[in-house]
Amino acid sequence: MRIAVIGHVEHVTIGRAAALPAPGDILHVDEPVVIPGGGGGIAFSQLARSGAELHLFTALGNDDAAEFVAKQVEATGARVHAAHRDCAHTRDVVLITPDGERTIIVVGEPLHPQRSDPLPWELLATCDAAYFTAQDPDVIRAARAATLLIVTARRSQALARSGMRADIVVGSALDPRESSRLADYSAPPAALVMTDGARGGHIETADGVVRFSAPASGPAVGAYGAGDSFAAALTWYVARGLSLIEACRRAAEHGAAVLRGINPLEQQRPLE
């Protein structure tokens, strides 16, 4: 199995906060941990917990944050294909409040690979699946050569500009940036998967809408990374040949697992 993840990996500091700050406040962050995160980083980490030959297409800055990210992703044993940018690497600060909700502060613009970067784009044609969470429509065109193309719903504009049809678009019905219907797409994907928190989620295809349930779980400790872990697990199970409804059910277990702690990389379960 050969799978590609295409997108940003950020230097992320996660910690607990008693509450979000009001204007003029000084906020103390407790129990901070530092990880390679962001939409691409969390999905990559989840897929690294599989038996796949994993390829990461990303971009890195020129500072210590980029060096940290590079060392962490390379330590997984995956093949890392990184374009280099002459700028500071993107840093995130993630605040986890007592209700488990996460608030993300992004410092700088996320760094994404571009089709013009001298990366081995031809590899995508040999992949069983490609998960796209970047920005360049030309990269989507290259990724369409993979057997399966899964695109995060937050990149729907890039998908529209590419003129390509994804096999699956995946997002959250609870996130205004991602919530969508098949009718919203000029070239509708074969399937649109929308998660819906504790209610599970639904799959929309030309044949209609089917719901899937979420596994039973206690109160969320930290919500950061749950959706990206779900999307990565969905990519894996669909690439393995499971039906879409079964793939969603299993992926929901991986998303729920992340809710049990503030560090998603510690909570992610291996992919079967």
N, C-alpha and C positions, 0 to 999 in steps of 0.2 A: 504494500500500500504506500503510495507516494502522495503527500498532501502539501499544499503551499498555503502560507498565511501572508497576506500582503497588507501592510499598513504600519502605523506608528507604534513605537514602543517608548514610553516616557519614563523618566526618573521620578518615582512616586514615593512620597512620604505619607504614610497613613497613621493617624492617631486618634485618640478619644478626646472629645470636647464636651464639656458639661452642657453647652448651648452654643448656638451661633452668635457671633459678636454683634452688638449694636454699635451705631456710629460712635467712634471715640474709645471703644473698649480695647483692652489688651487681652488677647485670648491665649490661654495656656493649653498646649496639646500634650496629652499624657500617653505613655506607652507607645512612642513612635516607632514604626518600622519602615524600612526603605526597600522597595522592590522595583523591578522592571514591570511597569503596568501600562495603562492606557488600553484602548480597545483592541489593538493588535497584540500588545504584550500579554494581556490576560488570556486571550484566545490561544495565542502561541503556547503559553504555559500549560493550558489544559490539554492541547493536542500533543505536547511533549510527553504527557503521561499516557501515551499509547505506543503501539508497536510500529507506528508509521515511520517511513523515511520522511522527515519533516524539513521543509524549506521555508525560511523566513526571508521575505523581501521587504526591506525597510530603509530608513535613512538615519544617520547619526550626525550629531554636532561635533564640535572640536574641543570639548572641555572634559572635566572630570566626571560630570554626569553621563556623558556619552561613553566614556571609558567604563564606568560602572555597568551601564546597560549592556555594552558589548560583552564584557566578561561574563555577566550573568546568563545571557542567552546562549553564548557559545558553550558554557558549561553543561548545557543540556545534551550536547552531542548532535544537535540539529545542524543543518547546513545554513549558514547565515550569509545572505547576500545584501550588503549594506552600501548604499550611496553615502558619500561624505559631504557635509555642508560646512561652510566656513562661518559658523555661528554657534551660539550657545545651544546646548541641547534643551529640549522642553522639559520643564519640571512641573509636577503636580503636587499640591497639598490636598489630601483627602481628610475631611473632618467627619468622624463618626459620632453622632449624638446618642444619648441613652436609648432612644427609640430604635436604634439600628440604622437610621437613615444616613446616607452619605451626601456630603456637599463637597464639590470638587472645585479647587482653584487652579487654573492652568496658567503657568508663567511662560509666556512666549507662544509662538505658533507651533502646533504639532508638525513634526517632520515626516513627510511621506516620500516614498520612492516615486520617481517620474519615469515614464516610458523612455525618455531621452537619456536616463542614467545608464552607464555601461554595465548592466547586470545581465545575467544569463536568462533572459526572458523566454528563450526557446524551451527551457525546462518545463514551462507551464503546460505545454502540449503533451507532456508525458505524465502529468499528474492525474490521479484518480479524482481529486477534488481540489478546488482553490477557494479559500475564504477571503473575501475582499472587504477591507475596511480602510482603504486609502482614499485618494481624491481624484486622481488623474483618469479621465475617461479612456485615454489610450491604453492605460494599464488594464482596464476592464476588457478592452478588445483583445489584448494578449491573453488574459486569464480565461477568456471564453473558449480557448483551445483546450482547456482541461475537460475531463469527462463530465464533471459537475462543477457548476459555478454557484457559490452561495455568497450573497451580498448582504451586508448589514443595512437595515432600513434607513439608518442615518446618512447613508451615501446614495439615497435615491436620486438626487439631482445629478450626480456623476453618472449613475446608471442610465438615466434618461439621455444625457448628452452623448453617451457612448453608442446609443442605438442598439445595444445588445439586449438579449432576453436572458435573464438569470433563470436557473433552475429553481432556486429558492431565494426569497428575500425574507430576512428574519429580523424582528424588532420587538418592541414592547408597546402594548396598547395603552400603558400608563404613562408613556413618555411622549409629549407633544411633538418632539423632533422625529419620532419613529412611527407613531400610530398612523396606519394607512389601510386602504382597501385595494383590491385588485384594480378597481375602476380608476384609481389615482395614477396608474402607470400607463404610459403611452405604449410600451411593449410589456404587457403584464407577464410576470414570472409564471412558471408552471405552478408554483405554490407560494403563498404568502403565509408565514408563520408569525403570529403575534402572541407573546406571552402576556399573562394577566395576573401576575403576583400569585397569591395563595389560591386563586381560582383556576390556575393552570394556564390555559390559553386556547387558541383556536387555529385551525388551518383552513385557509380559503383557497379553493381551486375553481376552475370553470364548472365543476360539478356541484359546487356549493360549499358550505361551511361545516366543519367537524370540530368538536371541542375535545381537548385532552385535559386530564386532571393533574394537579400538582401533588407531590407526596406530602403526607402529613409531617409537619415540623413544628417546633416550638417557636417562640418569639425570635425575631431576627436579631443577631448580635451585631452584624455589619452587612450592609447591602452591596458594598462595592465589589464589582466583578461578577455578580451573579448572572446578569444577562449575557455578558461576553463568554462566560463559561458554558452557559446553555447553548449559545450559537456554535461554539467550537465542538461541543459534544454532539450536537445535531449533525454537524458536518461529518464527523467521524462515523456515526451510526448509519447515516444515509449512504456514505461511501462504502460501508461494509455490506450494503445491500438490504438493510432492514426497510420495512415499509415506513412511510413518513409518519404515520400515527404512532407506531412503535418507537421510532427514533425520537419523536418528541417526548414520549413518556419517559424514556431513559434519560434524555437530555435534561428533563425537568429535575431528575434526581441529582444531577451534577450541579445545576443551578442552585437547588435548595441546600446542597452541602456547603456551598460558599457562605451562606447566611449564618453559619454557626461560629464564625470568628471574624475579626477585623482584617486579618491578612488572608486574602483569597488564595494565595499560592500555597499556604499551609492547609487549606481546607479542601482543595480540589481533589476529587477522587480519580483513581486510575480508570482509563477507558478500556472496556473489555474488548 
